[in-house]
Amino acid sequence: MAKDMGKGTVMQGDTVGEIRIAGDVVANIAGIAATEIEGVAATVGNVTNELMNKVGIKTLNKAIKVEINDRTCKVIIGLIMKYGYHIPTTCKQVQERVRVSIENMTGLTVEDVCVRVEGIDMTGQA
C-alpha cells in the first residue's frame, strides 16, 4: 500500500517500516536512462543545472517532471537529440528505457513517459 506524499511516495514495508522515494530520485533515473539511448545528446537543462548547482542556486525548473500518485508515476522529459537520428524511433526507445528503468529500480508502475524534443545538437556536422 502506498500513499501520496507530494514530492514522493511512501511504500508500506512488511513489518520493518516504510520506504520513501522522492520524485527527484525518479527524475534522476529517467534522465540517466534517456541519455543511454543512441541519438540522445542530453536532457534539457543538464549543463545549466550543473553550473547553477556549483554556485549554490537550486531553484531552476528541471527538464524532467515527475508526478507520483499512489504506486504509479508519470514522467515528462525534455531532450536534445543528435542530428541525423530518426526522432520518432529514438523517442520510442527513450520511452521504453525510462519506463523499464523506473519500474525495475523503484517498483512504481509508469503510466506515461512524454518526450519533448527541445533541440538538435549539431556538433560534429559539416
CNS distance restraints for C-alpha pairs under 8 A (distance, minus, plus):
assign (resid   1 and name CA) (resid  11 and name CA) 5.97 0.50 0.50
assign (resid   1 and name CA) (resid  12 and name CA) 5.60 0.50 0.50
assign (resid   1 and name CA) (resid  70 and name CA) 7.93 0.50 0.50
assign (resid   1 and name CA) (resid  71 and name CA) 7.90 0.50 0.50
assign (resid   2 and name CA) (resid   9 and name CA) 6.60 0.50 0.50
assign (resid   2 and name CA) (resid  10 and name CA) 5.21 0.50 0.50
assign (resid   2 and name CA) (resid  11 and name CA) 4.56 0.50 0.50
assign (resid   2 and name CA) (resid  12 and name CA) 6.17 0.50 0.50
assign (resid   2 and name CA) (resid  70 and name CA) 5.21 0.50 0.50
assign (resid   2 and name CA) (resid  71 and name CA) 6.02 0.50 0.50
assign (resid   3 and name CA) (resid   9 and name CA) 6.10 0.50 0.50
assign (resid   3 and name CA) (resid  10 and name CA) 5.66 0.50 0.50
assign (resid   3 and name CA) (resid  11 and name CA) 7.24 0.50 0.50
assign (resid   3 and name CA) (resid  69 and name CA) 7.44 0.50 0.50
assign (resid   3 and name CA) (resid  70 and name CA) 5.00 0.50 0.50
assign (resid   3 and name CA) (resid  71 and name CA) 7.74 0.50 0.50
assign (resid   4 and name CA) (resid   8 and name CA) 6.90 0.50 0.50
assign (resid   4 and name CA) (resid   9 and name CA) 5.33 0.50 0.50
assign (resid   4 and name CA) (resid  10 and name CA) 6.95 0.50 0.50
assign (resid   4 and name CA) (resid  68 and name CA) 7.07 0.50 0.50
assign (resid   4 and name CA) (resid  69 and name CA) 5.58 0.50 0.50
assign (resid   4 and name CA) (resid  70 and name CA) 5.40 0.50 0.50
assign (resid   5 and name CA) (resid   9 and name CA) 5.14 0.50 0.50
assign (resid   5 and name CA) (resid  10 and name CA) 6.74 0.50 0.50
assign (resid   6 and name CA) (resid  68 and name CA) 7.66 0.50 0.50
assign (resid   7 and name CA) (resid  22 and name CA) 5.63 0.50 0.50
assign (resid   7 and name CA) (resid  23 and name CA) 5.18 0.50 0.50
assign (resid   7 and name CA) (resid  24 and name CA) 7.77 0.50 0.50
assign (resid   7 and name CA) (resid  67 and name CA) 7.96 0.50 0.50
assign (resid   7 and name CA) (resid  68 and name CA) 7.49 0.50 0.50
assign (resid   8 and name CA) (resid  20 and name CA) 6.56 0.50 0.50
assign (resid   8 and name CA) (resid  21 and name CA) 5.20 0.50 0.50
assign (resid   8 and name CA) (resid  22 and name CA) 3.91 0.50 0.50
assign (resid   8 and name CA) (resid  23 and name CA) 4.92 0.50 0.50
assign (resid   8 and name CA) (resid  68 and name CA) 6.39 0.50 0.50
assign (resid   9 and name CA) (resid  20 and name CA) 5.48 0.50 0.50
assign (resid   9 and name CA) (resid  21 and name CA) 5.41 0.50 0.50
assign (resid   9 and name CA) (resid  22 and name CA) 6.60 0.50 0.50
assign (resid   9 and name CA) (resid  23 and name CA) 7.97 0.50 0.50
assign (resid   9 and name CA) (resid  68 and name CA) 6.71 0.50 0.50
assign (resid   9 and name CA) (resid  69 and name CA) 7.45 0.50 0.50
assign (resid   9 and name CA) (resid  70 and name CA) 6.82 0.50 0.50
assign (resid   9 and name CA) (resid  71 and name CA) 7.44 0.50 0.50
assign (resid  10 and name CA) (resid  18 and name CA) 6.32 0.50 0.50
assign (resid  10 and name CA) (resid  19 and name CA) 5.60 0.50 0.50
assign (resid  10 and name CA) (resid  20 and name CA) 4.58 0.50 0.50
assign (resid  10 and name CA) (resid  21 and name CA) 6.78 0.50 0.50
assign (resid  11 and name CA) (resid  18 and name CA) 5.53 0.50 0.50
assign (resid  11 and name CA) (resid  19 and name CA) 5.09 0.50 0.50
assign (resid  11 and name CA) (resid  20 and name CA) 6.37 0.50 0.50
assign (resid  11 and name CA) (resid  71 and name CA) 7.97 0.50 0.50
assign (resid  12 and name CA) (resid  17 and name CA) 6.54 0.50 0.50
assign (resid  12 and name CA) (resid  18 and name CA) 4.63 0.50 0.50
assign (resid  12 and name CA) (resid  19 and name CA) 6.57 0.50 0.50
assign (resid  13 and name CA) (resid  17 and name CA) 5.18 0.50 0.50
assign (resid  13 and name CA) (resid  18 and name CA) 4.99 0.50 0.50
assign (resid  13 and name CA) (resid  19 and name CA) 6.83 0.50 0.50
assign (resid  21 and name CA) (resid  25 and name CA) 6.70 0.50 0.50
assign (resid  21 and name CA) (resid  26 and name CA) 7.60 0.50 0.50
assign (resid  21 and name CA) (resid 106 and name CA) 7.61 0.50 0.50
assign (resid  22 and name CA) (resid  26 and name CA) 6.87 0.50 0.50
assign (resid  23 and name CA) (resid  27 and name CA) 6.17 0.50 0.50
assign (resid  23 and name CA) (resid  66 and name CA) 5.91 0.50 0.50
assign (resid  23 and name CA) (resid  67 and name CA) 7.21 0.50 0.50
assign (resid  23 and name CA) (resid  68 and name CA) 7.02 0.50 0.50
assign (resid  24 and name CA) (resid  28 and name CA) 6.12 0.50 0.50
assign (resid  24 and name CA) (resid  66 and name CA) 7.77 0.50 0.50
assign (resid  25 and name CA) (resid  29 and name CA) 6.32 0.50 0.50
assign (resid  26 and name CA) (resid  30 and name CA) 6.21 0.50 0.50
assign (resid  26 and name CA) (resid  66 and name CA) 7.08 0.50 0.50
assign (resid  26 and name CA) (resid 102 and name CA) 6.57 0.50 0.50
assign (resid  26 and name CA) (resid 106 and name CA) 7.87 0.50 0.50
assign (resid  27 and name CA) (resid  31 and name CA) 6.15 0.50 0.50
assign (resid  27 and name CA) (resid  64 and name CA) 5.79 0.50 0.50
assign (resid  27 and name CA) (resid  65 and name CA) 6.80 0.50 0.50
assign (resid  27 and name CA) (resid  66 and name CA) 6.23 0.50 0.50
assign (resid  27 and name CA) (resid  75 and name CA) 7.76 0.50 0.50
assign (resid  28 and name CA) (resid  32 and name CA) 6.21 0.50 0.50
assign (resid  29 and name CA) (resid  33 and name CA) 6.10 0.50 0.50
assign (resid  29 and name CA) (resid  98 and name CA) 7.51 0.50 0.50
assign (resid  29 and name CA) (resid 101 and name CA) 6.86 0.50 0.50
assign (resid  29 and name CA) (resid 102 and name CA) 6.35 0.50 0.50
assign (resid  30 and name CA) (resid  34 and name CA) 6.04 0.50 0.50
assign (resid  30 and name CA) (resid  64 and name CA) 7.72 0.50 0.50
assign (resid  30 and name CA) (resid  75 and name CA) 7.94 0.50 0.50
assign (resid  30 and name CA) (resid  77 and name CA) 7.95 0.50 0.50
assign (resid  30 and name CA) (resid  98 and name CA) 5.10 0.50 0.50
assign (resid  30 and name CA) (resid  99 and name CA) 7.95 0.50 0.50
assign (resid  30 and name CA) (resid 101 and name CA) 7.27 0.50 0.50
assign (resid  30 and name CA) (resid 102 and name CA) 6.79 0.50 0.50
assign (resid  31 and name CA) (resid  35 and name CA) 6.32 0.50 0.50
assign (resid  31 and name CA) (resid  43 and name CA) 6.54 0.50 0.50
assign (resid  31 and name CA) (resid  64 and name CA) 7.22 0.50 0.50
assign (resid  31 and name CA) (resid  77 and name CA) 7.78 0.50 0.50
assign (resid  31 and name CA) (resid  98 and name CA) 7.92 0.50 0.50
assign (resid  32 and name CA) (resid  36 and name CA) 6.48 0.50 0.50
assign (resid  33 and name CA) (resid  37 and name CA) 7.31 0.50 0.50
assign (resid  33 and name CA) (resid  94 and name CA) 7.41 0.50 0.50
assign (resid  33 and name CA) (resid  97 and name CA) 5.92 0.50 0.50
assign (resid  33 and name CA) (resid  98 and name CA) 5.34 0.50 0.50
assign (resid  33 and name CA) (resid 101 and name CA) 6.60 0.50 0.50
assign (resid  34 and name CA) (resid  40 and name CA) 7.14 0.50 0.50
assign (resid  34 and name CA) (resid  43 and name CA) 7.66 0.50 0.50
assign (resid  34 and name CA) (resid  94 and name CA) 5.18 0.50 0.50
assign (resid  34 and name CA) (resid  95 and name CA) 7.83 0.50 0.50
assign (resid  34 and name CA) (resid  97 and name CA) 6.76 0.50 0.50
assign (resid  34 and name CA) (resid  98 and name CA) 6.13 0.50 0.50
assign (resid  35 and name CA) (resid  40 and name CA) 5.61 0.50 0.50
assign (resid  35 and name CA) (resid  41 and name CA) 6.79 0.50 0.50
assign (resid  35 and name CA) (resid  42 and name CA) 5.92 0.50 0.50
assign (resid  35 and name CA) (resid  43 and name CA) 7.12 0.50 0.50
assign (resid  36 and name CA) (resid  40 and name CA) 7.57 0.50 0.50
assign (resid  37 and name CA) (resid  90 and name CA) 7.43 0.50 0.50
assign (resid  37 and name CA) (resid  93 and name CA) 6.97 0.50 0.50
assign (resid  37 and name CA) (resid  94 and name CA) 6.34 0.50 0.50
assign (resid  37 and name CA) (resid  97 and name CA) 7.92 0.50 0.50
assign (resid  38 and name CA) (resid  90 and name CA) 7.58 0.50 0.50
assign (resid  39 and name CA) (resid  81 and name CA) 5.83 0.50 0.50
assign (resid  39 and name CA) (resid  82 and name CA) 5.04 0.50 0.50
assign (resid  39 and name CA) (resid  83 and name CA) 7.71 0.50 0.50
assign (resid  39 and name CA) (resid  85 and name CA) 5.73 0.50 0.50
assign (resid  39 and name CA) (resid  90 and name CA) 6.57 0.50 0.50
assign (resid  40 and name CA) (resid  79 and name CA) 6.97 0.50 0.50
assign (resid  40 and name CA) (resid  80 and name CA) 6.25 0.50 0.50
assign (resid  40 and name CA) (resid  81 and name CA) 4.59 0.50 0.50
assign (resid  40 and name CA) (resid  82 and name CA) 5.72 0.50 0.50
assign (resid  40 and name CA) (resid  90 and name CA) 7.68 0.50 0.50
assign (resid  41 and name CA) (resid  79 and name CA) 7.53 0.50 0.50
assign (resid  41 and name CA) (resid  80 and name CA) 5.42 0.50 0.50
assign (resid  41 and name CA) (resid  81 and name CA) 5.18 0.50 0.50
assign (resid  41 and name CA) (resid  82 and name CA) 5.35 0.50 0.50
assign (resid  41 and name CA) (resid 121 and name CA) 6.62 0.50 0.50
assign (resid  42 and name CA) (resid  46 and name CA) 7.01 0.50 0.50
assign (resid  42 and name CA) (resid  79 and name CA) 5.90 0.50 0.50
assign (resid  42 and name CA) (resid  80 and name CA) 5.23 0.50 0.50
assign (resid  42 and name CA) (resid  81 and name CA) 7.15 0.50 0.50
assign (resid  43 and name CA) (resid  63 and name CA) 6.48 0.50 0.50
assign (resid  43 and name CA) (resid  64 and name CA) 7.91 0.50 0.50
assign (resid  43 and name CA) (resid  77 and name CA) 7.29 0.50 0.50
assign (resid  43 and name CA) (resid  78 and name CA) 5.72 0.50 0.50
assign (resid  43 and name CA) (resid  79 and name CA) 4.37 0.50 0.50
assign (resid  43 and name CA) (resid  80 and name CA) 5.94 0.50 0.50
assign (resid  44 and name CA) (resid  63 and name CA) 5.18 0.50 0.50
assign (resid  44 and name CA) (resid  78 and name CA) 5.30 0.50 0.50
assign (resid  44 and name CA) (resid  79 and name CA) 5.25 0.50 0.50
assign (resid  44 and name CA) (resid  80 and name CA) 6.20 0.50 0.50
assign (resid  44 and name CA) (resid 118 and name CA) 7.06 0.50 0.50
assign (resid  45 and name CA) (resid  49 and name CA) 5.72 0.50 0.50
assign (resid  45 and name CA) (resid  62 and name CA) 6.67 0.50 0.50
assign (resid  45 and name CA) (resid  63 and name CA) 5.67 0.50 0.50
assign (resid  46 and name CA) (resid  50 and name CA) 6.18 0.50 0.50
assign (resid  46 and name CA) (resid  63 and name CA) 7.76 0.50 0.50
assign (resid  47 and name CA) (resid  51 and name CA) 6.29 0.50 0.50
assign (resid  48 and name CA) (resid  52 and name CA) 6.10 0.50 0.50
assign (resid  49 and name CA) (resid  53 and name CA) 5.94 0.50 0.50
assign (resid  49 and name CA) (resid  58 and name CA) 7.75 0.50 0.50
assign (resid  49 and name CA) (resid  60 and name CA) 7.03 0.50 0.50
assign (resid  49 and name CA) (resid  62 and name CA) 7.78 0.50 0.50
assign (resid  50 and name CA) (resid  54 and name CA) 6.34 0.50 0.50
assign (resid  51 and name CA) (resid  55 and name CA) 6.80 0.50 0.50
assign (resid  52 and name CA) (resid  56 and name CA) 6.29 0.50 0.50
assign (resid  52 and name CA) (resid  57 and name CA) 5.17 0.50 0.50
assign (resid  52 and name CA) (resid  58 and name CA) 6.77 0.50 0.50
assign (resid  53 and name CA) (resid  57 and name CA) 5.32 0.50 0.50
assign (resid  53 and name CA) (resid  58 and name CA) 5.76 0.50 0.50
assign (resid  63 and name CA) (resid  77 and name CA) 5.96 0.50 0.50
assign (resid  63 and name CA) (resid  78 and name CA) 5.42 0.50 0.50
assign (resid  64 and name CA) (resid  75 and name CA) 7.00 0.50 0.50
assign (resid  64 and name CA) (resid  76 and name CA) 5.64 0.50 0.50
assign (resid  64 and name CA) (resid  77 and name CA) 4.48 0.50 0.50
assign (resid  64 and name CA) (resid  78 and name CA) 6.47 0.50 0.50
assign (resid  65 and name CA) (resid  75 and name CA) 5.72 0.50 0.50
assign (resid  65 and name CA) (resid  76 and name CA) 5.07 0.50 0.50
assign (resid  65 and name CA) (resid  77 and name CA) 6.49 0.50 0.50
assign (resid  66 and name CA) (resid  73 and name CA) 6.82 0.50 0.50
assign (resid  66 and name CA) (resid  74 and name CA) 5.75 0.50 0.50
assign (resid  66 and name CA) (resid  75 and name CA) 4.68 0.50 0.50
assign (resid  66 and name CA) (resid  76 and name CA) 6.57 0.50 0.50
assign (resid  67 and name CA) (resid  73 and name CA) 5.43 0.50 0.50
assign (resid  67 and name CA) (resid  74 and name CA) 5.20 0.50 0.50
assign (resid  67 and name CA) (resid  75 and name CA) 6.59 0.50 0.50
assign (resid  68 and name CA) (resid  72 and name CA) 5.91 0.50 0.50
assign (resid  68 and name CA) (resid  73 and name CA) 4.32 0.50 0.50
assign (resid  68 and name CA) (resid  74 and name CA) 6.62 0.50 0.50
assign (resid  69 and name CA) (resid  73 and name CA) 5.99 0.50 0.50
assign (resid  71 and name CA) (resid 107 and name CA) 7.88 0.50 0.50
assign (resid  71 and name CA) (resid 108 and name CA) 5.13 0.50 0.50
assign (resid  71 and name CA) (resid 109 and name CA) 6.27 0.50 0.50
assign (resid  72 and name CA) (resid 108 and name CA) 5.25 0.50 0.50
assign (resid  72 and name CA) (resid 109 and name CA) 4.54 0.50 0.50
assign (resid  72 and name CA) (resid 110 and name CA) 5.62 0.50 0.50
assign (resid  72 and name CA) (resid 111 and name CA) 6.47 0.50 0.50
assign (resid  73 and name CA) (resid 108 and name CA) 6.75 0.50 0.50
assign (resid  73 and name CA) (resid 109 and name CA) 6.32 0.50 0.50
assign (resid  73 and name CA) (resid 110 and name CA) 4.99 0.50 0.50
assign (resid  73 and name CA) (resid 111 and name CA) 5.95 0.50 0.50
assign (resid  73 and name CA) (resid 112 and name CA) 7.35 0.50 0.50
assign (resid  74 and name CA) (resid 110 and name CA) 5.97 0.50 0.50
assign (resid  74 and name CA) (resid 111 and name CA) 5.56 0.50 0.50
assign (resid  74 and name CA) (resid 112 and name CA) 4.83 0.50 0.50
assign (resid  74 and name CA) (resid 113 and name CA) 6.11 0.50 0.50
assign (resid  75 and name CA) (resid 110 and name CA) 7.85 0.50 0.50
assign (resid  75 and name CA) (resid 112 and name CA) 6.11 0.50 0.50
assign (resid  75 and name CA) (resid 113 and name CA) 4.78 0.50 0.50
assign (resid  75 and name CA) (resid 114 and name CA) 6.17 0.50 0.50
assign (resid  76 and name CA) (resid 113 and name CA) 5.86 0.50 0.50
assign (resid  76 and name CA) (resid 114 and name CA) 4.66 0.50 0.50
assign (resid  76 and name CA) (resid 115 and name CA) 5.96 0.50 0.50
assign (resid  76 and name CA) (resid 116 and name CA) 7.51 0.50 0.50
assign (resid  77 and name CA) (resid 113 and name CA) 7.49 0.50 0.50
assign (resid  77 and name CA) (resid 114 and name CA) 6.28 0.50 0.50
assign (resid  77 and name CA) (resid 115 and name CA) 5.07 0.50 0.50
assign (resid  77 and name CA) (resid 116 and name CA) 6.14 0.50 0.50
assign (resid  78 and name CA) (resid 115 and name CA) 5.94 0.50 0.50
assign (resid  78 and name CA) (resid 116 and name CA) 4.62 0.50 0.50
assign (resid  78 and name CA) (resid 117 and name CA) 5.84 0.50 0.50
assign (resid  78 and name CA) (resid 118 and name CA) 6.05 0.50 0.50
assign (resid  79 and name CA) (resid 115 and name CA) 7.20 0.50 0.50
assign (resid  79 and name CA) (resid 116 and name CA) 6.16 0.50 0.50
assign (resid  79 and name CA) (resid 117 and name CA) 4.98 0.50 0.50
assign (resid  79 and name CA) (resid 118 and name CA) 5.65 0.50 0.50
assign (resid  79 and name CA) (resid 119 and name CA) 7.04 0.50 0.50
assign (resid  80 and name CA) (resid 117 and name CA) 6.09 0.50 0.50
assign (resid  80 and name CA) (resid 118 and name CA) 5.68 0.50 0.50
assign (resid  80 and name CA) (resid 119 and name CA) 4.76 0.50 0.50
assign (resid  80 and name CA) (resid 120 and name CA) 5.42 0.50 0.50
assign (resid  80 and name CA) (resid 121 and name CA) 6.36 0.50 0.50
assign (resid  81 and name CA) (resid  85 and name CA) 7.59 0.50 0.50
assign (resid  81 and name CA) (resid  87 and name CA) 7.66 0.50 0.50
assign (resid  81 and name CA) (resid 117 and name CA) 6.91 0.50 0.50
assign (resid  81 and name CA) (resid 119 and name CA) 6.30 0.50 0.50
assign (resid  81 and name CA) (resid 120 and name CA) 4.83 0.50 0.50
assign (resid  81 and name CA) (resid 121 and name CA) 5.93 0.50 0.50
assign (resid  82 and name CA) (resid 120 and name CA) 5.61 0.50 0.50
assign (resid  82 and name CA) (resid 121 and name CA) 4.82 0.50 0.50
assign (resid  82 and name CA) (resid 122 and name CA) 6.77 0.50 0.50
assign (resid  83 and name CA) (resid 120 and name CA) 5.79 0.50 0.50
assign (resid  83 and name CA) (resid 121 and name CA) 5.78 0.50 0.50
assign (resid  83 and name CA) (resid 122 and name CA) 5.67 0.50 0.50
assign (resid  83 and name CA) (resid 125 and name CA) 7.90 0.50 0.50
assign (resid  85 and name CA) (resid  90 and name CA) 7.12 0.50 0.50
assign (resid  86 and name CA) (resid  90 and name CA) 6.13 0.50 0.50
assign (resid  87 and name CA) (resid  91 and name CA) 5.96 0.50 0.50
assign (resid  88 and name CA) (resid  92 and name CA) 6.20 0.50 0.50
assign (resid  89 and name CA) (resid  93 and name CA) 6.39 0.50 0.50
assign (resid  90 and name CA) (resid  94 and name CA) 6.26 0.50 0.50
assign (resid  91 and name CA) (resid  95 and name CA) 6.13 0.50 0.50
assign (resid  91 and name CA) (resid 115 and name CA) 6.64 0.50 0.50
assign (resid  92 and name CA) (resid  96 and name CA) 6.28 0.50 0.50
assign (resid  93 and name CA) (resid  97 and name CA) 6.09 0.50 0.50
assign (resid  94 and name CA) (resid  98 and name CA) 5.96 0.50 0.50
assign (resid  95 and name CA) (resid  99 and name CA) 6.10 0.50 0.50
assign (resid  95 and name CA) (resid 113 and name CA) 5.52 0.50 0.50
assign (resid  95 and name CA) (resid 114 and name CA) 7.37 0.50 0.50
assign (resid  95 and name CA) (resid 115 and name CA) 7.33 0.50 0.50
assign (resid  96 and name CA) (resid 100 and name CA) 6.11 0.50 0.50
assign (resid  97 and name CA) (resid 101 and name CA) 5.99 0.50 0.50
assign (resid  98 and name CA) (resid 102 and name CA) 6.12 0.50 0.50
assign (resid  98 and name CA) (resid 113 and name CA) 7.41 0.50 0.50
assign (resid  99 and name CA) (resid 103 and name CA) 6.11 0.50 0.50
assign (resid  99 and name CA) (resid 110 and name CA) 5.79 0.50 0.50
assign (resid  99 and name CA) (resid 113 and name CA) 7.02 0.50 0.50
assign (resid 100 and name CA) (resid 104 and name CA) 5.94 0.50 0.50
assign (resid 101 and name CA) (resid 105 and name CA) 6.04 0.50 0.50
assign (resid 102 and name CA) (resid 106 and name CA) 5.75 0.50 0.50
assign (resid 102 and name CA) (resid 107 and name CA) 7.35 0.50 0.50
assign (resid 102 and name CA) (resid 108 and name CA) 6.92 0.50 0.50
assign (resid 102 and name CA) (resid 109 and name CA) 7.98 0.50 0.50
assign (resid 102 and name CA) (resid 110 and name CA) 7.29 0.50 0.50
assign (resid 103 and name CA) (resid 107 and name CA) 4.93 0.50 0.50
assign (resid 103 and name CA) (resid 108 and name CA) 5.20 0.50 0.50
assign (resid 103 and name CA) (resid 109 and name CA) 5.74 0.50 0.50
assign (resid 103 and name CA) (resid 110 and name CA) 6.62 0.50 0.50
